[in-house]
Structures are given as C-alpha cells and as structure tokens.
Amino acid sequence: MNRILFVIVCNMVLVFSLKAQNEWGVPYQEDQKAVVYEEVVQQSGLTKDQLYARAIEWINSYFTAGASKITEKNQDEGLIRLKDRITLFRMEKKNKVVDVVIDYNIEIYVKDGRYKYVFRNFRSYQGSTSPGIEVWMDPNKCKKENALERYANLNAEITKIIDNLKSYMQTGTQKKDNDW
C-alpha cells in the first residue's frame, strides 16, 4: 500500500513540475514573456528577522564578494535584491569553451515563517547590448538545439543555487558541494 501511495505521489510531482516548465525546460511565465524561477518556501519556527539574517549570511557565504552583489537591502520590508552572473560552457572539439555569459537578478522576500525567492531578468551579456534569453526561443535568432542546450545548462546552474539557498535557509549552514 505504501509503495502504491509513493508511486502516485511521485507521478503527481512529475506532472506538476512538467506543467511549470515549457518545452524549453525552463519556467517561462507567459504573462511576463520571461523566464522566472520563483517559489514561496515555508520555514516554520523562524521569524522574519531570523530569515533575513540567514538570507544575508547565505549571500555572503555562497557568492564570491557576496556583499558587493547586493543592490538593495531593507530589513523592515524583508527584501534583499542582488545581481549575479553565470558563465555557461559548451564542448567544442573536446575542449570546454565559454558559450554565453548571463546576467540575472535575485530577489528574496522574508516574512515570519516563510520566504520567497525570485530569479529573473536573465540577460545574455554581449558587451554594450544584453538581450533577454527569451530571444533564444525565436528560431530566427537561435538554432533550437543550441537554445535547448543553453536552457538546460542554465536550469542546472539555477537549480543548484536554489537547492543551496533552501538548504541554508533551513539549516543555517552551507550545503556541501559533492561535485568535485
């Protein structure tokens, strides 16, 4: 009986996670015409101030020069905004080469017993211009196989950051990275 219940729950989780992501493998919000990762996470037993302090600690421990990435902090409103950059790589003739550099924003909102993270404004850094990564969905701007690979790589990187954030917010300690 427990095994059947487990299979049903796993299937429901799979169905809901597939609905949240489009054919490109990233969470695309049609109303905003943008790739946005967001979730409200329940964290019972912790106050707004404790969650705010943990979020600041996480930023400073996870990111190199984390404090310099913060663009706005407001403890009274429970808001932290920061900017970051990810470099995605691809294989070319058995060599790992830079494919694209992506700038993006993170917003963390805290309230008693819960917090919300939002990853948005993903921009493909190209010097003086930085188009949104949503242009990769246009077949006239990017080959579909290249776009799918980029979105998969981006999703893996953002998921890793989110997992680390959730772990830190829950335990107050940095998650060990076993990817050596």
C-alpha positions, 0 to 999 in steps of 0.5 A: 500500500505504501509503495502504491501511495509513493508511486502516485505521489511521485507521478503527481510531482512529475506532472506538476513540475512538467506543467511549470516548465515549457518545452524549453525546460525552463519556467517561462511565465507567459504573462511576463514573456520571461523566464522566472524561477520563483517559489514561496518556501515555508520555514516554520519556527523562524521569524522574519528577522531570523530569515533575513539574517540567514538570507544575508549570511547565505549571500555572503557565504555562497557568492564570491564578494557576496556583499558587493552583489547586493543592490538593495537591502531593507530589513523592515520590508524583508527584501534583499535584491542582488545581481549575479552572473553565470558563465555557461560552457559548451564542448567544442572539439573536446575542449570546454569553451565559454558559450554565453555569459548571463546576467540575472537578478535575485530577489528574496522576500522574508516574512515570519515563517516563510520566504520567497525567492525570485530569479529573473531578468536573465540577460545574455551579456554581449558587451554594450547590448544584453538581450533577454534569453527569451530571444533564444526561443525565436528560431530566427535568432537561435538554432533550437538545439543550441537554445535547448542546450543553453536552457538546460545548462542554465536550469542546472546552474539555477537549480543548484543555487536554489537547492543551496539557498533552501538548504541554508535557509533551513539549516543555517549552514552551507550545503556541501558541494559533492561535485568535485 
